[in-house]
Amino acid sequence: MFAPVADGACEGSGVSGSIMIPQRFVWPYGGRRVFLSGSFTRWSDHIAMSPMEGCPAVFQVVCNLMPGFHQYKFNVDGEWRHDEQQPSVSGSCGVVNTIYLVREPDTLPSILSNEAPGRSQMEIDNMEATSRMPVSDLVVSRQRISVFLSTHTAYDLLPESGKIIALDINLPVKQAFHVLYEQGVSMAPLWDFSRSQFVGVLSAMDFILILKELGNHGSNLTQEQLETHTIAAWKEGKLQLRRTLDSNGGSHPWRFVHAGPHECLKDVALKILQNKVSTIPIIHSSSEDGSFPQLLHLASLSGILKGICRHFKHSLSSLPILQHPVGSIPLGAWVPKVGEPNGRPLAMLRPTASLGAALSMFVQAEVSSIPVVDDNDSLLDIYSRSDITALAKDKAYARTSLEEISIHQALLLGQDANSPYGLYNGHRCHMCLRSDSLHKVMERLSIPGVRRLVVVEAGSKRVEGIISLSDVFRFLLG
């Protein structure tokens, strides 16, 4: 699958020794004949690059380079080019790409070692995860994953068949949340018939904000109005509220985040992360003005992660960082150690806590799920934003106050009568151990419907941390 390995010497790397690091160079923009040249060939030799199997427009070659700083450029069909998506500088050879390789055995700076003077044991413990991780493992793995994501598009996420629920923007919000609950989904794109366009999404967070608004005694929204209050009216009211709360007087347009089928997976993942959403619609339109849009798919980080796992399934050695235990990687949110300064506590709730407390955490702490624990902080269950749609069952939201219903009772609304509380529900609680490899965690998170793993202590199931899909992608993308 890979082109033959070419040997190169580093000019002026400033590093002595004969350690060589394999480095893959990729030109993903097509051409008939592509060559690589750089400081490691003294700009005189041209290394032929080969098309990738299944991707004839993507050329690659693996070179053995010495650690240090390198410059390189591509010769595409006789024309010198550089990759605008990679780091670059201007020099005597024009604009060239740059790369810095770290010696393989090196880890992060030795100042992080246990013998470092002036550092407390607690600071050393906090840095322990990072100090055991070779930087070269991280750099190589990130680059290869970036290449995969940059050379595959949202079309690759489309299933052979499937069903997507879309809602009319003039539908009453009460009816809309009944639809979400009955269909077993936590969000749906919104269609505006008057504009013949998709204009947004309705999500579980909207339901949370509506419930909090109903519980607000000074609210203009009542249970009676909820019967006829449309999605469009709610979205406009939400927009006005944001404008009121904005002390800078800035504008908050009703922004619809979506992607096209030809966008690369890296851009799709970045849209999800930057906009703090769990899913974005993939929409195709054959016309330049965007008319007659077709809703093709709802893209999620889970689907993209599944593509990564499938692509590298038989070449895991090319992603060395995946073999490291998650406890040795700066990934996810963790329970602070005793006495840790400025440690942000992990959001957790007891079963007796009110649903109102949980909803406030979702909004204020900007978390998507909260572990439910006993008095020893051992995991009992997990309450997620998507669970809120269960309150649509038999209009439970209209009969109870948020402060009167407990997390225990709220969880029971979404469970079968034959599923007693206290028994571990494998379909709801997904766990991992600190010692599990990143690859094992990624495999579990790529399962549809799994958005996070609770890190527990073996045996006691005491909660140690939580790792979400967003955490994994922020780490992998750097």
Protein Blocks (a to p, Z undefined) as FASTA:
>chain_A
ZZcddddddehklpgcjbdcddddddfegpjbdcdddfknoomaccdddddehiambccd
dddddeddddddddeehiacddfkbccdddfkopadddddddfklccdfklpmklghiaf
klmmmmmmmmmpcfklmmmmmmmmmmmmmmpcfklmpcfbdcdddddfkbcfklmmmmmm
mnopabdcdddfklopafbdcdfklmmmmmmmmmpmkbcbdfklmmmmcfklmmmmmmmm
mmmmmmnopacddddddddfkbcfklmmmmmmmnopabdcddddfbfnlpaiacfbdcdf
klmmmmmmmmmmmmmmmmmmlmpcfklpcedjddddehiahiacdddddfkbcfklmmmm
mmmnopabdcdddfkopafbdcdfklmmmmmggolmmmpcfklpcfklmmmmmpcfklcg
hiacfklmccddfklcfklmmmmmmpghiabdcdddehjlpafbdcdfklmmmmmnZZ
